[in-house]
Amino acid sequence: MRLARLILINAALRLVVTVQAADINVALAANLTAPTKEIASTVKRTAGHGAAMRAGANGQ
């Protein structure tokens, strides 16, 4: 389940980063903070694009 989430988030970030040439703002559920930070650091390192993340309640 976690791997599927990481793959989905990775694909979403790649799509957004590909479309925009600047840093992006990402709003996400608090339970996705850690995996999203890992993905964002990889994108920053490989593509040079950053992501400002804002975590909040996931509604559960």
C-alpha positions in Angstrom: 0.0 0.0 0.0 2.8 2.4 0.9 4.6 1.6 -2.3 1.5 2.3 -4.4 1.1 5.6 -2.6 4.7 6.6 -3.3 4.4 5.7 -6.9 1.2 7.7 -7.2 2.6 10.8 -5.5 5.8 10.5 -7.5 3.8 10.4 -10.8 1.7 13.4 -9.7 4.8 15.5 -8.7 6.5 14.6 -11.9 3.5 15.7 -13.9 3.2 19.0 -12.0 7.0 19.7 -12.2 7.1 18.9 -15.9 4.2 21.3 -16.6 5.6 24.1 -14.5 9.2 25.4 -14.5 9.0 26.9 -11.0 8.6 25.6 -7.5 5.2 24.2 -6.6 2.9 24.3 -3.5 1.6 21.0 -2.4 -1.3 20.5 0.0 -1.5 17.1 1.5 -2.9 15.0 4.3 -0.7 14.8 7.3 -0.2 11.0 6.9 1.5 11.6 3.6 4.1 14.1 4.8 7.1 11.7 5.2 6.8 10.0 1.8 6.1 13.2 0.0 9.2 14.9 1.5 11.3 11.9 0.3 9.9 12.3 -3.2 10.2 16.2 -3.2 13.9 15.9 -2.2 14.5 13.5 -5.1 12.8 15.9 -7.5 14.8 18.8 -6.1 18.1 16.9 -6.5 17.4 15.5 -10.0 15.4 18.3 -11.6 16.2 21.3 -9.5 12.5 22.1 -8.8 11.3 22.5 -5.3 8.0 21.9 -3.5 6.6 23.8 -0.5 4.4 21.3 1.4 1.5 22.2 3.7 0.2 19.2 5.7 -3.2 19.2 7.3 -5.8 16.8 8.7 -6.9 14.0 6.4 -10.5 14.2 7.4 -10.7 10.8 9.2 
